[in-house]
Amino acid sequence: MHRDDLPDADAEKERYELHDDDTEDKGYRNFVAPITSNILNDFSKEDKGLDFGAGTSAIISTVLREHDYDIKAYDPYFHNEPKLLTQQYDYIASCEVIEHFYQPKKEFSQLHEMLREGGKLYLMTDVYDEKIDFASWYYKNDPTHVFLYTPKTFDYIKDAYGFENIFIEKRLIIITK
């Protein structure tokens, strides 16, 4: 995608406001469960987390706070607190966000900087592989999905930013610093 074709901020925000992000919806909670259940398993209430790209409802933060977890929500449109981007975290969750990165190099560098040593980055996105017919793949049709990922992309991210380990299972990606 050429930079001139990227949606402007207003169009992008309007698109996100169309999402049905009801934090009480069981289906929505199940959708984010790969991230929330892994965080609940891997970290304690004392650890500090960030919901990066939290969206309108900050569902991941909402679910984890119900378990008394210390997690902050950041989103450039809906929870815009830039000071949160200057802190370090034990874990960072980013659900359906990384495909919206206009500058992935800059954004993954920022995520790496915000993550403490031994911390984990929990991501969810559709991962493209050669078994998928790209022409009919629904995920590429969203105009706000400007960067798509393959397993090789995640290997590159691991190596380029100095992460220690990467785990991919369907839509869930866990990267350890």
C-alpha positions, 0 to 999 in steps of 0.5 A, a space after each residue: 500500500 502506498 502512503 498516499 492510499 493510507 486512510 486519514 485519521 478521521 476516516 480511520 477513527 470513524 471505521 473503528 467506531 463502527 466496531 461493536 465492542 461491548 465488554 459484556 458480550 460473551 463472544 467478544 470476551 471469548 475472542 480476546 481470551 487467547 490473550 487474557 487467559 495467557 496473561 492470567 497464566 503468565 503474570 500476577 496482579 503485581 505485574 504491570 501491563 499495557 493494553 496497546 491500541 485498546 480501542 473504544 472499550 479497552 476489553 483486555 484491560 476490562 477483563 484483566 482489571 476484573 481479576 485485579 490486574 494492574 493494566 493501563 489502556 492506551 489508544 491514540 483515538 480513544 485512550 490517548 495518554 502519551 505518558 503511558 508510552 514512556 513507561 516500562 511494562 512486564 507485558 503488553 497486549 495488542 489485539 487486532 492492532 499491528 495490522 494498522 501500523 503505518 510505520 511497523 519499524 518505529 512501532 515495534 521498536 517502541 513496543 520493545 523499548 516499553 517492555 521490560 527484560 523477560 516481558 512478553 508481548 501478546 499480539 492477535 492478528 490474522 497471519 497470512 501463509 501460502 495455504 490461504 488464497 490471497 485473492 479471496 482472503 477477507 482480512 486484506 479487504 479492510 482499508 485500515 489493515 495496512 500491514 499484513 504478517 506472515 510467520 517469516 515477518 514475525 521471525 524478522 521482528 524477533 531477530 531485528 528487535 532482539 526479542 528472545 522467543 516467538 510463539 505463534 498459534 493461529 491468531 495468537 503471537 507471543 513474543 518474549 524479550 
